Amino acid sequence: MKDNFDNLFEKDFNIAEPTIGHFERFEKRMSKDTAKKKNHSWKWISVAASVVLLLGVWLGQNLQSDSLELADVSPKMKETQIYFTSVIKTEIQKINKEKIPESQKMIADAFLRIDNLDAQYVKLTKELKESDADKRVIFAMISNFQQRIEILKNVLEQIDNLKQFKTNNYEAIL
C-alpha cells in the first residue's frame, strides 16, 4: 500500500520549479481581477444605496406627515375632497372672469376670508391625524369646504348685482 502511495505522488504531481517571473505575472493578473471585482461591487453598492435612500425618503414623507387629508380617510372622502376642490377652483375662475373694478375690494376681502379658512383647514388636517379620523373633525373639514364655496358664491352674486346696478344706472342716465 505504501508503494502505491509513493508511486501516486511520483507519477501524478509535477514538482518542477516555476519559470522566472511566474510570481510577478501571477500577482499582476490577480491585481487586475480584484480591480475588476472591486469596480463591479462599487457599482452594485451604489445602486443599492440609491434605492434604499429613495425608499427611505418616500417612507419618511409618508410616515412623518403630521397631517391627514380627507382623501386619506376613505375612497368616499377622497371623492368628496375632489368634488369640493374642483367646485372651489371653478368658482374662483368665475370670479376672475367676472370681476370689475368696483368689485376689487370685495374680492380681496373674500380671498382673505378664504385664506383664513384654508389655514383653519390645515389645522384640521393635523387634528384629523391626531384624533385617528374622528367624525367630528371630518365634519368640520367638510363644513370648511362648504363655507369657502358659500363665500365664493356670495361674491359672484354681489358682482352680478353690481353689474346690474351699473347697467340700470347707465340706462337711467340715457
C-alpha positions, 0 to 999 in steps of 0.5 A, a space after each residue: 500500500 505504501 508503494 502505491 502511495 509513493 508511486 501516486 505522488 511520483 507519477 501524478 504531481 509535477 514538482 518542477 520549479 516555476 519559470 522566472 517571473 511566474 510570481 510577478 505575472 501571477 500577482 499582476 493578473 490577480 491585481 487586475 481581477 480584484 480591480 475588476 471585482 472591486 469596480 463591479 461591487 462599487 457599482 452594485 453598492 451604489 445602486 443599492 444605496 440609491 434605492 434604499 435612500 429613495 425608499 427611505 425618503 418616500 417612507 419618511 414623507 409618508 410616515 412623518 406627515 403630521 397631517 391627514 387629508 380627507 382623501 386619506 380617510 376613505 375612497 368616499 372622502 377622497 371623492 368628496 375632497 375632489 368634488 369640493 376642490 374642483 367646485 372651489 377652483 371653478 368658482 374662483 375662475 368665475 370670479 376672475 372672469 367676472 370681476 370689475 373694478 368696483 368689485 376689487 375690494 370685495 374680492 380681496 376681502 373674500 380671498 382673505 376670508 378664504 385664506 383664513 379658512 384654508 389655514 383653519 383647514 390645515 389645522 384640521 388636517 393635523 387634528 384629523 391625524 391626531 384624533 385617528 379620523 374622528 367624525 367630528 373633525 371630518 365634519 368640520 373639514 367638510 363644513 370648511 369646504 362648504 363655507 369657502 364655496 358659500 363665500 365664493 358664491 356670495 361674491 359672484 352674486 354681489 358682482 352680478 348685482 353690481 353689474 346690474 346696478 351699473 347697467 340700470 344706472 347707465 340706462 337711467 342716465 340715457 
